[in-house]
């Protein structure tokens, strides 16, 4: 029988940053295995990470603070991709946002957990200011299905968040391989939010 990792202490070469990352990864692993309703016990997180239990309280202090930290660190690739996509045509921006969220779903899951827990600090609109500016310009050119920029921005975020969270469940319920549903959903998102370019003479 393998000895529990509760007694494990960070070695002298293990700095605070590495320990914090181990605790963030442990929290996410426990959520994946146990589900949200099982709760997230900070002692279990420390045991999973193989670090002294006192460090999780010292570094984070609460479950919410740990999840906020995990969200901040895990969302960087998604945020950077949203910034890189700024200025692209809406269809390309939507496609990038959709596929990036599927490749790295942890920020969506963590933000959703925090919001459900009553935390008002998570931000679900990546690249909010530039994204809104891009949508406003497209609305002015008549390229959005409706001219209500804030509603379109909220609808895009809601659709992508919802699909990212429910993807596997939806695929099972519909009876399709998840990868096939992904491709069909990507096309649907584009059709819902980006008008096709007008043909000459229209």
N, C-alpha and C positions, 0 to 999 in steps of 0.2 A: 504494500500500500504506500502510495506517495505521501510524504509528509506535507502538511499544509504550508503555504507560503507566508503565513501571518508573521512569522518571526523574521522574515527577510528584511534587512535594512539596506538602504542605499550604500554602496561601497564608496570609498573616498573619491573615486574618479567620477562618480555619478553626480552631476550638478543639479541644481534646482530645476532648470529648464527641462532636462531629460526626465526627472521624476514627475514633473507636472504633465508632460506629454504621456508618460506611462499611465498616469491616473486618468487622463482624458480618454485614452484608448481603452482602458479597463472599463470605464463607465459605459462607453458605446458598446463594447462586447457584451456586458451584462444586460443592457437594454435589448440587444439583438436576441440573446438567448432566453431571457426571462419575460420579455414583453413589458409594456408600460405599466400594466395593472399590477405586476409583481412588485413594483416600487424599485427604488434605487437606494440601497443602504451604503453609506459612506465607508463603513467598515468592510463590507464586501468589496467595494471598489479598491480599497487599499490592499486587501488580500489578493485580489485578482491581479493587481499591478506588482505584487511582491515587494511592497514597501511598508515601512513602519506605519501603523494605523494613525499615529499622531500627526504624520505629515499631511494627510489629506485634509484634516481639520486646520492645520497650521497654514497650508497654502490656499485653501479654498473656503473653509469655514461652513459652507452649506451646499446642499445638493444643487440648488439653483445657481450658485456661483460657479460650481464645477461645470454645469451644463452650459452656462453662458461662455465660459472660457473655451469649452470644446467647440461651441458654435462659432466663436470668433476665429479660432484657428482653422477649423475645417471648412469655413466658408470662403477663405481667401482665394482658392482657385476659381470658384464660381464668380466671385466679385471681380477678379482680374479679367476673366473672360467677358463679363458684362461690359467692363470698361473698354476692352479691345473691340467689342462689337458695336460700340457707339458710333453712330454715323452711317452704319451699313443700312441698306434697304430693310424695311420691316420684316419681310419674309426671311431674310438671312439672319436677322437678330432673333426672331422667334425660334428658328431652327437651332441656332447655337444655344439659346437659353434652355430649350427643351432637352437637347441631347446632353448638355453639361449637367443639368439637374439629374438626369438618369444615370450618368457616369459617376456622379458624386452626390448621392442622395442624402448623406448625413446632415448637411446644413438644413435641408427641408424638414427632416425628422426632428432634429434638435430644436429648431425654431418653433415647430408645431407643438412640441412637448412644453416648451416654456410658455407659449401663448395659452395653452390649455391649463397650465399651472397658475395663470393669472399674472404672468410677467408682461409688462407693457414695454419692455426695452428692446426685444428683438425687432429687427427690420426685415421685412420680407420682400421689399421692392429693391432689387439690386440696381445699383447705379441710378438711384431715384431721380436726381436732378437732371442728368443728361438724358436718361430714358424718357422722362416727361417732356423734355425739350424736343427730342426726336419725334415723339408722338404728336406734339402740338404742331410741328412743322408738317407732318404727314396729314394731320386733320385739315390744316389750312389748304393743302393741295388736293383734298378730297380723297385721300388714299386709305382712310379708315372706314369701317362699316358704319360707325356713328361718330359724331364730332365731339362727344363727351370724353375728353382725354383722361380725366381722373378715373372714370368708370372703366374705360378700356384698359388702363394700367392695372386697376384692381382685378378686372376679369382675367387678364393674362396671367397675373400672379396666382389667382385662385385656381385657374385651370391647370397650370403647371404643377403647383403644389399638390392639388388634389390627385392628379394622375400619378405623380411621383410617389405619393403615400399609398395609393390604392392599386398600383400597377399589377402586382402579382395576384392580388385578390380578384381584380377585374378580369385578368386573363383567364384565371381558373373558372370564374363564373360564366364568362362568355364562351369558354371552351377553345381558346386560341393559344398558341405559343406566345409567351410574353414578347419575344423579339418581333413577331409578326404584328402584334397589336401596337408595339412602339412605332413602327413605320407608318401604320395606318393612322395612328393618333397624331403623329407629327404633321402629316398632310392635313388632317382635320383642323389642327390648331392654326396652321397657316390660312386655311380657307375661312376660318371663323373670324380672324382678326386682321387679315391683310387682303384688301381688295385686289383682284387681278388687274394688271395694267389695262387701261382702255385700249381698244383696237382703233386703228385709224378710221376716222369717219364717224366714231360713236360720240 
